[in-house]
Amino acid sequence: MKATEQAKYDGRTSDLTLGWLTKRHGKAWESWREFAEEWMNAQDTSQHTKLDALCIFFDVYLTSNALWASDIVTFFEAKQNGWQISTDDFKTSIFENTKRSDNSSTVVLMNHIFDFIEWLLTEHFSEEDDNGSVIKLYTNPFEKQQRKKQYTESVYNPLPYRYICDLRNILCPEPRGDFKDWIWAHEKLTHEGRVSNSNWFEVEQKLIDNNDND
């Protein structure tokens, strides 16, 4: 059974303390749990999605791929057998161990973890330099992700304006003309010189206004 399938049994979907993390994976993860709880308590918006992101980060990624990362300093510093924490590894782990796909929802999840790590570095793994500026002791191993673009307009290049003018002149050669001047259109509405029944319909003579050029 995958980790995500077991989630519903340990209360993780509503537990802002992330108590399931140490209960399931041991006291070695207590520091992570405490920092995650502190971060969650500071969140005023999107608590549910942020909690979900933390659950996936810990259970699907760290505890499944990098048990050595239970030590937070090692998480930032270590490379184990040529492998280290990265955005690509995290994304791959999500796709392989959950039903998530490469979409905006997954981008939001990964960005929540990026923000969590940034907060962790700023609040607990930083020091002031001689000028009083806060210097992070380590680098965030994750990168901020861009949301997938959703095109609301055509992705094709528009026709050059001169083509539009040429087409307009073909259709309506007289700038202030009437429908009777649309010779090209009349020809296209006929077939071999005969009027197509699908394009024209008969009306009674009494309904025609002979004074109307259209």
Protein Blocks (a to p, Z undefined) as FASTA:
>chain_A
ZZklmmmmnopmmmmnlmmmmmmnojklmmmmmmmmmmmmmpcghklmmmmmmmmmmmmm
mmmmmmmlmpmklmmmpcgehiacdfklmmmmmmmmmcbdcdfklmmmmmmmmmmmmmmm
mmmmccddfkopacdfbdcfbdcdddddddfbdfbdcddfklmmmmmmmmmmplklcfkl
mmmlmmmmpgehiacfklgccddfklpcfklmZZ
